[in-house]
């Protein structure tokens, strides 16, 4: 079992940037499929940044060219760099891991984009 802890959320003005981090408590981190989801108030949770172990990364259309996913296997951590943030990016952002058909979720970190 793996525990995921997100950090880096907060209040930011439109056009600003934030970097989210997700630390995983496992020695098998490299074998986990990792991605980020978000859930805005009153909306369903949506996938933001999938990651493939093959190294190819794609993003939701709503964040393409603004968000960048990365992972540091030496630190058991994944990141989500978010630039040009807009009010519609306001949501709780969740780190998600999958391995062996099992899903694991962090508790989430709140990102609020407002002037």
C-alpha positions in Angstrom: 0.0 0.0 0.0 1.2 3.5 -0.7 0.3 6.8 0.9 0.2 10.0 -1.1 0.6 13.5 0.3 0.0 16.5 -1.8 1.3 20.0 -1.1 1.7 23.4 -2.8 -1.9 24.5 -3.1 -3.1 28.0 -2.1 -4.6 31.2 -3.3 -3.2 32.8 -6.4 -4.3 35.6 -8.7 -5.4 35.0 -12.3 -2.3 34.6 -14.5 -0.2 33.3 -11.6 1.6 30.1 -11.1 1.7 27.3 -8.6 3.6 24.0 -8.3 2.0 21.1 -6.7 3.9 18.2 -5.2 2.9 14.7 -4.3 5.2 12.5 -2.2 4.6 8.8 -2.2 5.6 6.5 0.6 6.8 3.5 -1.3 10.1 1.9 -2.4 8.4 0.7 -5.5 7.5 4.2 -6.7 8.9 3.7 -10.2 6.4 0.9 -10.8 3.4 3.1 -10.0 1.3 4.9 -12.7 0.9 8.4 -11.4 -1.4 11.3 -12.4 -3.3 14.3 -11.2 -7.0 14.8 -11.0 -9.0 17.8 -9.9 -12.5 18.4 -8.6 -14.1 21.8 -8.9 -17.0 22.8 -6.6 -20.2 21.1 -7.8 -18.4 19.2 -10.6 -17.1 15.7 -11.1 -13.5 14.8 -10.5 -11.6 15.1 -13.8 -8.3 13.8 -15.0 -5.8 16.6 -15.6 -2.4 15.1 -16.3 -2.1 11.4 -17.2 1.4 9.9 -17.3 2.6 6.8 -19.1 5.6 4.8 -18.0 6.8 4.9 -21.6 7.5 8.5 -21.1 4.9 10.1 -23.2 2.7 12.7 -21.4 -0.7 14.1 -22.4 -3.0 16.6 -20.8 -6.6 17.5 -20.5 -7.5 20.1 -23.2 -8.4 22.6 -20.6 -4.9 22.7 -19.2 -2.8 21.9 -22.3 0.1 24.3 -22.8 -0.3 25.7 -19.3 0.3 22.7 -17.0 3.3 20.4 -16.9 3.6 17.1 -15.2 6.9 15.7 -14.0 8.2 13.0 -11.7 11.4 12.5 -9.8 11.8 8.8 -9.1 14.7 9.4 -6.8 12.5 11.5 -4.6 9.3 9.4 -4.9 7.6 12.6 -6.0 5.4 13.9 -8.8 4.8 17.5 -9.6 2.3 19.6 -11.4 3.5 22.9 -12.6 0.6 25.2 -13.3 1.0 28.4 -15.2 -1.4 31.1 -16.4 -3.9 30.0 -13.9 -7.5 31.1 -14.4 -10.5 31.1 -12.0 -11.8 28.0 -13.7 -8.8 26.1 -12.5 -10.1 26.5 -8.9 -10.4 23.0 -7.5 -9.1 20.5 -5.1 -6.2 18.7 -6.8 -5.7 15.1 -6.1 -2.7 12.9 -6.6 -3.6 9.4 -7.9 -1.5 6.3 -8.1 -2.2 2.9 -9.7 -0.4 -0.4 -9.5 -1.6 -4.0 -9.8 -5.1 -2.9 -10.5 -5.4 -0.9 -7.3 -6.0 2.8 -7.0 -4.6 5.1 -4.3 -5.5 8.7 -3.7 -4.1 11.5 -1.7 -6.4 13.8 0.4 -6.0 16.7 -2.0 -4.7 20.2 -2.0 -6.9 23.2 -2.6 -6.1 25.7 -5.4 -8.0 28.9 -5.5 -7.6 31.3 -8.4 -9.1 34.7 -7.6 -8.3 38.4 -7.6 
